[in-house]
Amino acid sequence: MKPVPVTALLAAVTLTAPAHASTTAPIGGDALGSRGLVKPDGVEAPPKTQATSFVIADVDTGQVLAAKDAHGRYLPASTLKTLTALTLIPKLDKDLKVRPSENACNQEGTAVGLSPKVTYKVDDLFRALMMSSANDAAMALAETNGGVPKTMRDMNAEAKRLQANDTVAKTPSGLDKPGQSSSAYDLALIARAGLANPAFRRYISTKVAKFPAPKSYYEISNHNKLLWRYKGMIGVKNGWTSKALGSFVGAATRDGHTIMVTIMRHDGYFWDEVAKLLDWGFQVRGHVPPVGQLVDPIPPVRPTPRQVAVSPAPGVASKAPMVNTASKQTDTTRKIGAGVIGGALLFGVVWLGFGIRRRRRSSA
């Protein structure tokens, strides 16, 4: 199914609550400005969830199939690590070796147990970040990227590039901080971009991996429970803090199609609810008009091509920059004239001397 123009999205959409009061149109379509449930007409509503906000989307087409408070800004908790990974994977060599600082090793919250006595590859740190939701790995990666301030600038620039305008990153780990925010819609944008990156996809789909230890290694496992129990689950990321409550981004593929679900502010056990939302997405995809669209990233600004002088075609006036040759011609003329005059004078002197010698010989 081809993407439907944003202006046509409201034609077959049911809104169950008033839209946000805003002077600008919501990214992805007007219907996504609603705080209530938005679904296509003619189909049953998605299964109930305790999440305050959610989005169900077709990853292949970018079509939003249903949503609730899609642009509501909430604390993202560790789902923000999707933005950390997406931003830093292209910047850091996966084979680069890192000795973490004491600051990185002492981060609060979920950790993989980094030690300042062990050298880790960046590849190890990304696995810990996305599989074990390791805050110490998040800090170590940020410091490797040049420090937290630079990494925050990079992450927020990446969010703007993706048009994830509800997202403000304040920490690389997603630990709560005033002013930090994201939305279910933005998390879908970020995860969709991540799924197009082979390294990102590898980290989120790994179930178990070996992780370096001071004397050997130990095993770490993925915190995404649906990797173990939902058919076709690719993975992505879950998060939780006491202020943010539960959040999750998950994607699964069946019969060549990929559906994504994002939820925010869920106060409880959400795994079964997410599985049912995914089932609903697979059931309706391709059969209903979308209620919105996951927009594409902003294209990079291409530099203006440098001007190059090109020989004109026959009969076409040259547009190459003009060169002032008058002075060159004048200089050349002066040089030729001076040479002619000098040669004439030299000839005259020689001829005069020859004549004098002849006269002297004749008078002797």
N, C-alpha and C positions, 0 to 999 in steps of 0.2 A: 504494500500500500504506500502510495506517495505521500509525503508530508502535506498537511492541509494548511493553507495560508492562515496566519494568525487572525486575520480579520473575519474569517469564517468559522472560527472555533466555537463561538457562543451559540451558533444556530441549533445545535443538538446537544446542549449541555444543561444538566440540572444543577442549580445552586441551592444549597440548603441553608445558607447564611449570608448576610450582607458582605460585600467586598470591602477591602481595606479602603479607607479614605485616603486617596493619594492623587496628586496632580500629574503624576507620570504613569504611563501604562506599565503594568508588571512585565518583567522579562518573561517571555515564553507564551504570552497570551493573556487577555483581560480576565478570563475565567479564573486564572491562577491567583488573582488578587483576592479571592474570597477566603474568609477564615473558616468557612464550613466545608462540608463535603461537596466535591465537584465530580460528577460522573456523567457518562454518556446516557442519553435517553434510550429506553427500550431494553435495558439490561438490569439485572439485579445489582444492588449496591455491593461494593466489596465487603468482605467479612469484617465484622466489628473488631476494633483494636482500641486499647487504652491509650495509645499514643496520641499526644496533642496534635501532632503534625505528621503527615506522611505523603509520599509520592510513589505511584506505581508507573513505570515507564518501560517502553520498548527500546532497548539499547540500540538495536539495529537501525531503526528509523528515527529515533529520538522523540517519538510521540509519547506524550503523557496520557495515560489511559484513565487515571483517576487521581485525585489528590484531596488533601485536607490541610488548609492553612499552609500552602506550599511555600510561601515566602515569609512565614512567621520566623522572626529572628530569635534563636535560642542558643544556649551554651552547647557547643558540639561535643564536649568531652573528647575522648580519644578518636572519634571519627575524624577529627581534624588532622590526624596523622596521615590520612589519605592525601591531603594537600602537601604535607611535609614531604612525603615520598615522591609525589608527582613533581614537586619543585626541585628536589635535590638529586634524584636519580640521574638526570642528564648532566648535572654539574660535577658529580663526584665519580672518580674512577672506582669501579667495584673492587679492583684488586689493590687499591691503596691501603697501606697498613696504618692503623691508628692506635696510639696509646692514650686511652681516655684520661681526662683530668679528674682530680678529686671531686670537683664540682659536678661533673657528669655522673660519676659513680654514686654520689650521695643524693640524687634526685628523689623526691618523695613520690609515693604512690607505686603503681605497678612497675616492676623492674625485672631485668633479666639477670642481674647480679654482675655487672661489669666490675673489673678489678684494674686499678692503675698499674698493676704488675704484669698485665697480659696485653699483648698486641693483637688487635682484631683487624680483619679486613672490613672495608666498607660494606661488602656483600653480607658479612655476618651481622653487621649493625642494622641493615635494612630488613633482614629476616627477623631479627629480634623486635624491630619496630612494628612490623605488620603482622607477625604471627603471635607474639607474646605481649604486644602493646607496651613495649618497654620504654618508660620515660627516661631512663638513663641512656638508652641508645639514641633517643630523640635528641637529647642534649649533646651527646658525643658527635652526632652527625651535624648539628648546628654549629658546633665549635670547629669542626673540620671544614665547614663551608665559610669560615671567616668570622664566626661569632653569632650570637643571638640577634643583635640589631640588624646585621646584614641579612641573616636568614629570614627575619620577619619582613624586611623590605622585599626580598625575593618572593616569599610566599604570598604576600598581599598583591604584588605585581602579577603573579601567576593567576590569582583569583580574578583580578580585573581582566586579564587576557581571556579567561574563560567566560567572562560576563557573570561571574558569581558575585554579584554586587551586595548580597546580604552578608557576605563573609568578611570578617575582620580577624586576622590572626594576631594573637599577642604572645603565644607560647608555641614552641615547636611540638610539644607533647599533647596539647589540648587541655592541660590542667587549667582549671578555672582562673580567669583573671578579668577584672572589670574592663568592659568594652569589647571583649572577645565575643564573636557570634558567628552563626551560620544558619542555614535553613535547609529544609528537606529538599527543596529544589536545587540549591547550590551543591549539596552533597551528591546529588545525582549527576550534576554537571561534572564535578571533580572526579567521581568514580568512573563515569563514562570515558573521560579522557584518560584515566589511568588504565582502563581495560584495553585501550589501544596501544599501551606500552608493554612490550613483552616482558621486561624485567619486573615491572609492577605486577603484572598478571602472575608471574612465577612466584613472587613473594606471597601474595594473598591466597594462592591455591595450595601452597605447601602445607601438608598436615603435620609432619614431624621432621625435625632437622637436628643435626649435631651442632653444638655450640662450644667454642673454645673455653677451657677452664685453665686455672694456673698450672695444673699438672697433666691434664688430659682433655676431656670434653664431657659434656652432658647433653641430654636431649631436651629440646624445647618443642612445644606443641602449639598448634593454632587455636586461638580462643574462640573462633567462629564455630559454634556447635553444629550449624547446619552443614558444614563441610562433611560431617560424619553421618548425617542422617537424611539430607534432602537430595533427591535424585537430580543430577546435573549441576549441583552447586559449584560455582567457581570460587566464591568467597568474596570478601572485601574487608569490612572492618566493623567492630562493635566498640562501644564506649559507655562509661558510666562514671559519674561523680554524684555526690550527695546533692549538689545544686542543679546539675544538668539532668539528673536522672538517666534513664537508659536511652541510648541512641544506637542506631545500626544502619549500615548500608550493605546490601547483599545482592548478588546477581547469580542467575542460574541459566543454563542453556539446555533446551530440549528441542529435538528435531530441527536443529540448525537455527533456532531463534533464541535470543537472550532477553530475559525480563529482569528488571531491577526494582527493588523496593528499598526506600529509605524511610526511617521513622525517627522522631525526636520526642523527647520528654515522655518516656514510658515508665510508669511507676509499677514495675513488676517483671514477671517472666514473659518475655516477648517472643521467644523462638517459635512456638507453635503458631502464634498469630501471624508472624512474618511468612511462615510456610504457606498458610492459607491465602495470604495476600498474593504471594507468588503464583499459587495455583489459579487464582482468579485472573491474574494477568495473562497467563498462558491460555486460559479459556477464551478470553475476549479479544486478544490481539488479532488484528487483521479483520475483525468482524464489526468493529464499532468506530465511529469517528473519534479522533482524539479530543481531549479537553485542553490541550496545550502542547507545547513543543520544547524539548531541550535544545537550546540554541547552540550554534557552533561558536568556537572561539573567534576572537577578533583576529583577522588576518594580519600578519606582520607587515610593517611599513617597509616597502622596498626603496632602497636608495635610488636617487635620480641617476640614470645612466650617464656616464662621462661622455662629453662631446668628442667625437673622433673625426678628423678631416678625411673626407672621402673624395676620390677623383670623380668629377662629374661625368655623366654619360654624354656621348656625342650629341651636340646641339643643345645641351643644358648648361646654363650659366653656373659657374662655380659658386658655392656658398661657403667655401673655406675662408677663414679669417684672412683679411687683406694684409699684405706685407708691404711696407714702404721701401720700394727699391730705388727711389730717386737718388737718395744719398749714395747708395752703392754704385749706381751708374755714374754719378758725378765723380766719385773717387776713382773709379776705373778710368774715366776719360782723362782725369788729371794725371793719373799714372802713365797712361799711354802718351799723352802730350809731352810730359816731362821727359819720357824716354826718347821720343823723336827729337826733341830739341837738344837733349844731351848728346845723342848720336850725331846730329848735324854739327854741333860745336866740335866734337872730337874729330870728325872727319875733316873739318876745316883746319884745325890745328895741324893734323898730320900732313895734309896737302900743302899747307904753307911751309912747313919744315922741309918737305921734299923739294919744293921750288927753290928755297934759299940755298940748299946744298947744290942743286944743279947750277945755280948762278955762280956759286963760289968755284965749282969745278971749271966752268967755262972761262972765268977770269984768271985762272992760274995758268 
